[in-house]
């Protein structure tokens, strides 16, 4: 028979021998269930002072380096220029264009013994409004230390990857529009490139895309200026030729739609087309005079559409 003392001794030995004994976890209660901090009696603050809201954690996200220059002051006119074109954070706004405008404004002001980046860090928040201002306010305190860091965070916030993908696709599928001059097309193509400066396309790819988007008349014009095949030239020579041609704004190689003359002797247009023109005119006059004949009107619309298609087909065939 084992005594109680022997039983206690055996339990002690088991606890000493067992090295894997783990104390139970101390679960931390939620903050709202925790007791308020204990205020000792030797605290000399009054009750009103102890109940005041904390005033820490209000540091700005942007850290502006200390400016030691004497008599440094931002002029009110400069603030006005920055605020005249604020960024709201809308989907259609271009953050790259906003940075370019801001750089132009700040580059006009020079301060002795003051870094330009310090001035930019100080001024940039004044160019925000709406969602852009809210974004900056939500950034962690003292998390933006340099101008490059600020630009990077700003662009990545308001230039979403989906927008980059859409603009890259627009550049790749670029085509000359109907009735668009060479100058207009080149200007529109460059607008796409500026809207997405991180498109990643080489100069060779850009020039090839633009040339392939041209109509045959503009391609022939470039080949003529190049003295042969335009694509046989070096990229820098191709760019020079394009920019030289784009400066002539009245160079208008547009697809021309021939006009149908009222005379049956119009060169290049068959008599059938002239006859169709008169048929269309007669049908339109008949339709105008009819007030209570819905069924014939519907039939005449079909005839008019068919006649127009035939006229356009004949015109294109004779161009």
C-alpha positions in Angstrom: 0.0 0.0 0.0 1.3 3.4 -1.0 1.1 6.2 1.5 0.1 9.8 0.7 3.7 11.0 1.2 5.0 8.4 -1.4 2.3 9.6 -3.8 3.4 13.2 -3.5 7.1 12.3 -4.0 6.4 10.4 -7.1 4.4 13.4 -8.5 7.3 15.8 -7.8 9.7 13.4 -9.5 7.5 13.2 -12.6 7.3 17.0 -12.9 11.1 17.4 -12.5 11.9 14.7 -15.1 9.4 15.9 -17.7 11.2 18.8 -19.5 8.3 19.5 -21.9 6.1 21.0 -19.3 4.6 24.2 -20.7 2.7 26.8 -18.8 -0.7 27.7 -20.1 -1.1 30.7 -22.5 -2.0 34.1 -21.1 -4.8 35.3 -23.4 -4.8 39.1 -23.8 -8.2 40.7 -23.5 -9.5 43.1 -26.2 -8.6 46.7 -25.6 -12.2 47.6 -24.9 -12.3 45.0 -22.1 -9.1 46.1 -20.5 -9.1 48.3 -17.5 -8.0 51.9 -18.0 -4.5 52.8 -17.0 -3.9 53.3 -13.4 -3.3 56.9 -12.4 -1.1 57.1 -9.3 -1.9 59.6 -6.7 1.5 61.4 -7.2 0.4 62.5 -10.7 -0.1 66.2 -10.5 -2.4 66.6 -13.5 -6.0 67.7 -12.9 -9.0 65.5 -13.8 -9.7 67.7 -16.8 -6.1 67.3 -18.0 -6.2 63.5 -17.5 -9.4 63.3 -19.6 -8.1 65.3 -22.5 -7.7 63.6 -25.9 -4.1 62.7 -26.9 -2.4 65.2 -29.2 0.3 62.9 -30.6 0.4 61.2 -34.1 -0.4 64.2 -36.2 2.8 64.4 -38.1 2.5 64.8 -41.9 3.3 62.0 -44.2 5.8 64.2 -46.1 9.0 64.9 -44.3 10.4 68.3 -45.5 14.1 68.7 -44.8 14.9 71.5 -42.4 15.5 74.8 -44.3 18.2 76.9 -42.6 18.3 79.7 -45.2 17.6 83.2 -43.8 14.4 85.0 -44.8 13.0 82.0 -46.7 9.3 82.5 -47.5 6.9 80.9 -50.0 5.3 83.7 -52.0 1.5 83.8 -52.2 1.7 84.0 -56.0 3.4 80.6 -56.1 0.8 79.0 -54.0 -1.9 80.4 -56.3 -0.2 79.0 -59.4 0.0 75.6 -57.8 -3.7 75.7 -56.7 -4.9 76.9 -60.1 -4.6 73.4 -61.5 -5.3 70.9 -58.7 -5.4 67.1 -58.9 -8.7 65.6 -57.7 -8.0 61.9 -58.3 -10.6 61.3 -60.9 -10.2 58.4 -63.3 -9.8 60.6 -66.4 -7.1 62.8 -64.8 -3.5 62.2 -65.9 -1.1 62.1 -62.9 1.9 62.3 -65.3 0.6 65.5 -66.8 0.0 66.9 -63.3 3.7 66.1 -62.3 4.9 67.8 -65.5 2.8 70.9 -64.8 4.0 71.1 -61.2 7.6 70.8 -62.2 7.2 73.6 -64.7 5.7 75.9 -62.0 8.3 75.1 -59.3 11.2 75.4 -61.8 10.4 79.1 -62.2 11.3 79.8 -58.6 14.8 79.8 -57.3 15.7 80.2 -53.6 19.3 80.7 -52.4 20.6 77.9 -50.2 17.4 76.0 -50.5 17.1 72.7 -52.4 14.4 72.6 -55.1 13.2 69.2 -53.9 12.5 70.7 -50.5 10.3 73.4 -52.1 8.5 70.7 -54.1 7.9 68.6 -51.0 6.5 71.6 -49.3 4.3 72.7 -52.1 3.0 69.5 -53.6 0.1 68.9 -51.0 -1.3 72.3 -52.1 -1.9 70.9 -55.6 -4.3 68.2 -54.2 -8.0 68.3 -53.7 -10.8 65.7 -53.1 -9.7 62.1 -53.3 -6.1 63.0 -53.8 -6.0 65.0 -50.6 -7.7 62.2 -48.7 -5.1 59.7 -50.0 -2.2 61.8 -48.8 -3.8 62.4 -45.4 -4.2 58.6 -44.9 -0.5 57.9 -45.6 1.5 56.9 -42.5 3.1 59.8 -40.7 6.7 60.6 -41.9 6.6 57.8 -44.5 7.6 60.0 -47.5 11.2 61.2 -47.2 12.2 62.3 -50.7 10.7 63.8 -53.8 11.2 60.7 -55.9 9.4 58.7 -53.2 6.5 61.0 -53.3 6.2 60.9 -57.1 6.4 57.1 -57.1 3.6 56.7 -54.5 1.5 59.3 -56.3 1.8 57.7 -59.7 1.3 54.2 -58.5 -1.9 55.3 -56.6 -3.6 57.2 -59.4 -2.2 55.4 -62.5 -3.7 51.9 -62.1 -2.2 48.9 -63.9 -5.4 48.5 -65.9 -5.0 52.0 -67.3 -1.4 51.1 -68.4 -2.7 48.0 -70.1 -5.5 50.0 -72.0 -3.1 52.7 -73.1 -0.5 50.1 -74.3 -3.3 48.4 -76.3 -4.3 51.7 -77.8 -0.7 52.4 -78.9 -0.3 48.9 -80.4 -3.6 49.1 -82.3 -3.2 52.7 -83.4 -4.7 53.6 -86.8 -5.1 56.7 -88.8 -8.7 58.0 -88.6 -10.8 58.9 -91.5 -10.3 62.5 -92.7 -7.3 62.9 -90.3 -4.2 64.8 -91.6 -0.7 63.6 -91.1 0.0 66.3 -88.6 -3.2 65.4 -86.6 -2.3 61.7 -86.6 1.3 62.3 -85.4 0.1 64.7 -82.7 -2.5 62.1 -81.5 0.1 59.3 -81.5 2.4 61.4 -79.3 -0.4 62.2 -76.9 -0.8 58.5 -76.3 2.9 58.1 -75.7 2.9 61.0 -73.2 -0.1 59.7 -71.4 1.8 56.4 -70.7 5.5 57.3 -70.5 6.2 53.8 -69.0 4.7 52.0 -72.1 8.0 50.2 -72.6 8.0 50.4 -76.5 11.3 51.1 -78.1 11.8 53.9 -80.6 11.9 51.3 -83.4 8.5 49.8 -82.4 7.0 53.3 -82.1 8.1 54.3 -85.6 7.0 51.0 -87.1 3.6 51.3 -85.4 3.0 54.8 -86.7 4.1 54.0 -90.3 1.9 51.0 -90.5 -1.1 53.0 -89.2 -0.8 55.5 -92.1 -3.0 55.4 -95.2 -1.4 54.5 -98.5 -1.1 58.2 -99.6 0.9 59.2 -96.5 3.1 56.1 -96.7 3.9 56.9 -100.3 4.7 60.5 -99.3 7.2 59.3 -96.6 8.7 56.9 -99.1 9.1 59.7 -101.6 10.8 62.0 -99.0 13.1 59.1 -97.9 14.1 58.6 -101.6 13.0 54.9 -101.5 11.6 52.6 -98.9 11.0 54.6 -95.7 11.7 51.6 -93.5 15.2 51.2 -95.0 16.3 54.3 -93.2 17.9 54.5 -89.7 15.4 55.2 -86.9 16.8 58.7 -86.3 16.4 59.6 -90.0 12.8 58.2 -90.0 12.0 60.3 -87.0 13.5 63.4 -88.7 11.4 62.8 -91.8 8.2 62.3 -89.8 8.8 65.5 -87.7 9.6 67.5 -90.8 6.4 66.4 -92.6 4.3 66.9 -89.5 5.3 70.6 -89.4 3.4 71.2 -92.7 0.0 71.3 -91.2 -1.9 71.8 -94.4 -0.5 68.6 -95.9 -3.8 66.9 -96.1 -3.8 63.5 -97.9 -7.4 62.7 -97.0 -9.6 60.0 -98.6 -11.7 62.0 -101.0 -15.3 61.1 -101.7 -16.2 62.2 -105.3 -19.2 64.4 -105.7 -21.9 63.3 -108.1 -22.5 66.0 -110.7 -25.9 66.9 -112.0 -24.7 66.4 -115.5 -24.7 62.9 -117.1 -21.3 63.7 -118.7 -19.4 63.6 -115.3 -16.0 61.9 -116.0 -15.4 58.6 -114.2 -19.1 58.2 -113.1 -21.3 55.9 -115.1 -24.8 57.1 -116.3 -26.3 54.6 -114.0 -25.1 56.5 -111.0 -26.5 59.7 -112.3 -29.8 58.0 -112.8 -29.8 56.6 -109.3 -29.1 60.1 -108.0 -32.3 61.4 -109.6 -34.2 58.4 -108.3 -33.1 59.2 -104.8 -34.1 62.8 -105.2 -37.5 61.9 -106.5 -38.1 59.4 -103.7 -37.2 62.0 -101.1 -39.6 64.5 -102.6 -42.3 61.9 -102.8 -41.8 61.0 -99.2 -42.0 64.6 -98.2 -45.4 65.0 -99.9 -46.9 61.9 -98.5 -48.8 62.5 -95.3 -51.0 59.4 -94.9 -49.2 56.5 -96.6 -47.0 54.8 -94.0 -46.4 51.6 -96.0 -45.1 53.2 -99.2 -42.9 55.4 -97.1 -41.2 52.4 -95.5 -40.7 50.9 -98.9 -39.2 54.1 -100.2 -36.7 54.1 -97.3 -35.4 50.7 -98.4 -35.0 51.9 -102.0 -33.2 55.0 -100.9 -30.7 53.0 -98.8 -30.1 50.6 -101.6 -29.6 53.5 -104.0 -27.1 55.2 -101.7 -25.1 52.0 -101.3 -25.0 51.5 -105.1 -23.8 55.1 -105.5 -21.0 54.8 -103.0 -19.9 51.5 -104.4 -19.7 53.0 -107.9 -17.8 56.0 -106.6 -15.2 53.9 -104.8 -14.8 51.7 -107.9 -13.9 54.7 -110.1 -11.5 56.3 -107.7 
